[in-house]
């Protein structure tokens, strides 16, 4: 998947999990780590 596709997947994923994010650590794990993974994956394949 390209970086753009990974970000689109993240955008679709957010509404499903936003009500369950209770702490800063949960938010980081669910959103930021997903973003970092999307960036890393797209960089590796370029």
Contact map, one row per residue, 1 for C-alpha under 8 A:
1110110000000000000000000000000000000000110000
1111110000000000000000000000000000000000110000
1111111000000000000000000000000000000110110000
0111111100000000000000000000000000000000000000
1111111110000000000000000000000000000000000000
1111111111000000000000000000000000100100000000
0011111111100000000000000000000000100100000000
0001111111110000000000000000000000000000000000
0000111111111000000000000000000000000000000000
0000011111111100000000000000001001100000000000
0000001111111110000000000000000000000000000000
0000000111111111000000000000000000000000000000
0000000011111111100000000000000000000000000000
0000000001111111110000000000001000000000000000
0000000000111111111000000000000000000000000000
0000000000011111111000000000000000000000000000
0000000000001111111110000000000000000000000000
0000000000000111111110000000000000000000000000
0000000000000011111111000000000000000000000000
0000000000000000111111000000000000000000000000
0000000000000000111111110110000000000000000000
0000000000000000001111110110000000000000000000
0000000000000000000011111110000000000000000000
0000000000000000000011111111000000000000000000
0000000000000000000000111111100000000000000000
0000000000000000000011111111110000000000000000
0000000000000000000011111111111100000000000000
0000000000000000000000011111111110000000000000
0000000000000000000000001111111111000000000000
0000000000000000000000000111111111000000000000
0000000001000100000000000011111111100000000000
0000000000000000000000000011111111110000000000
0000000000000000000000000001111111111000000000
0000000001000000000000000000111111111100000000
0000011001000000000000000000001111111110000000
0000000000000000000000000000000111111111000000
0000000000000000000000000000000011111111100000
0010011000000000000000000000000001111111110000
0010000000000000000000000000000000111111111000
0000000000000000000000000000000000011111111100
1110000000000000000000000000000000001111111110
1110000000000000000000000000000000000111111111
0000000000000000000000000000000000000011111111
0000000000000000000000000000000000000001111111
0000000000000000000000000000000000000000111111
0000000000000000000000000000000000000000011111
